[in-house]
Amino acid sequence: MKRKARGALSLIASFFLLSAPSSARDAQRVQRVVVGASSALAACEGLDASNGNRARTRFPATPELMFRTRLSGGIGQAPASDAQGNLLVVHAEPRLSKLDAKGRTLWSERLASEASCAPVLTSAGLILIVTRDGDALFYTTTGKLLAKRALPLSDPRRRSLAIPTDNGGALLASGSDLLELDERGALVRSLRANSTVNTIAEANAALIAVTDNGSVLVARASGDLELIGSFGGNVPEGAAVSAGKVFAVVDGHRWSALDLTTGQVETLASEPNLTLTGPVALLDAPSAALVADGGFVSIRAKNGSESARTALRATGQGEALALRGLRPALLISDQRGAIAAVRSGNDAVVLREGGNALRLEDTSCLDPFRPTPTLTGIVFACRSGQLFGVSDKVQ
């Protein structure tokens, strides 16, 4: 732990020693400094660089609502959480705020424009914000702006994706553009995919991109994107990477895995009468939790069969016509196989391993983000600015 902390401090110090403007580098001369994975509990939208939506912490065994608050300016993207359980939130205003584990504001800084993706907590100990002006902003954990880099994006106004990389930097996708930044925010390389990138991940020092048409592309440490294989259908939502494979929902009815070594695709399950959606929440891969028909959690065993299905809507609760057509539920998992789930207009739910559903009363909102794990529980956030903090019931 001390070695990792020293590495992070040395990378932060390099901001003050190196102030040359950002530029693309000769790929053959790139030296990749390995710092390791981010220590954050939710380092990016998919929780970590695998995009598997699987928390490193354990969810509360007896979850109870411990706090609720509403943030002025609303919330623009899914919150991040650091190793201490503090929250990093970008507002629609636009603004960046750090909150403690009880939702109390520690500091807040104005942004020149709205964030285009969730905050990223790098393994170098910095906070990365990508804005709709096409800038990458690097902040310290105390809110000091260390660097501002202009990004060569074709359309910076569109929503982007970003993950931390093990060299202390980040990988960013916007449309078909794919950029790698180093620990100081300098542009390492600029790549272009054959279609819109819907998933980015890192595994074994390789950068992985999955496009909306199902292509799986890999860029090694100093190379260009290489087509490894294709799912043979549309992958509109986030895929996940684990144990040398990419897992994805294909064409809304197939649960599939693509081997990153051979490029071969295995169909784990085919559900012609069921609409499946991601992003997926991995369990012990290939086990996973998927969303079925928008409002059901479908637990998939390692052979792809459905081992459990749980409705997120309370028994007997009708579904208002106004809620139909909104995005399907969003899920994350923990190390024991528990699931935290949210859906528009429904109270948040925690499913214990084994399928027992615990509904958290009065936590519904119209536009929730994916649940955010903290050190002692889960925070459920809504675009309206509402935050609901859940932890174990005090005995």
Secondary structure, DSSP 8 states (H G I E B T S, - for coil): -HHHHHHHHHHHHHHHH---------GGG-------S---SB-STTSSTT---B-SS---SSEEEEEEEE-TT---S--EE-TT--EEEEETTTEEEEE-TTS-EEEEEE-SS-BSS--EE-TTS-EEEEBTTSEEEEE-TTS-EEEEEE---S-TTS--EEEE-TTS-EEEEETTEEEEE-TTS-EEEEEE-SS-EEEEEEETTEEEEEETTSEEEEE-TT--EEEEEE-SS---S--EEETTEEEEEETTTEEEEEETTT--EEEEEE-TTS-EEEEEEESSTT-EEEEETTTEEEEE-TTS-EEEEEESS-TT----GGGTTS---EEEE-TTS-EEEE-TTS--EEE-TTS-EEE-TT---SSB---EE-SSEEEEEBTTSEEEEEEE---
